[in-house]
Amino acid sequence: MQLTGLNMMNNQVKTAKYKLSQHKVEGENSSLTIFQVAKLMDTIKRGEDSEDFPQASIYFSLN
């Protein structure tokens, strides 16, 4: 069960990185708002933090 959670987080991070890269390429023509970009950046940051401390995510998933 925990492995599925980690895979889902990895997929979210990969998707967020892809959307941000597309936003960068499109520049002013991008349809993303500043709030959407900030949310994508938060998703990437939280995902990278959870990978550094996998025991924390396991602990919280058991509660």
Contacts in CASP RR format, 6 or more apart in sequence:
PFRMAT RR
TARGET T0000
AUTHOR 0000-0000-0000
METHOD contacts of the structure
MODEL  1
MQLTGLNMMNNQVKTAKYKLSQHKVEGENSSLTIFQVAKLMDTIKRGEDS
EDFPQASIYFSLN
2 57 0 8 1.000
2 58 0 8 1.000
2 61 0 8 1.000
5 61 0 8 1.000
6 54 0 8 1.000
6 57 0 8 1.000
9 47 0 8 1.000
9 50 0 8 1.000
9 51 0 8 1.000
9 57 0 8 1.000
12 43 0 8 1.000
12 47 0 8 1.000
13 43 0 8 1.000
13 44 0 8 1.000
13 47 0 8 1.000
13 48 0 8 1.000
16 40 0 8 1.000
16 41 0 8 1.000
16 43 0 8 1.000
16 44 0 8 1.000
17 44 0 8 1.000
19 32 0 8 1.000
19 40 0 8 1.000
20 37 0 8 1.000
20 40 0 8 1.000
20 41 0 8 1.000
20 44 0 8 1.000
22 30 0 8 1.000
23 30 0 8 1.000
23 32 0 8 1.000
23 37 0 8 1.000
23 40 0 8 1.000
32 40 0 8 1.000
50 56 0 8 1.000
50 57 0 8 1.000
END
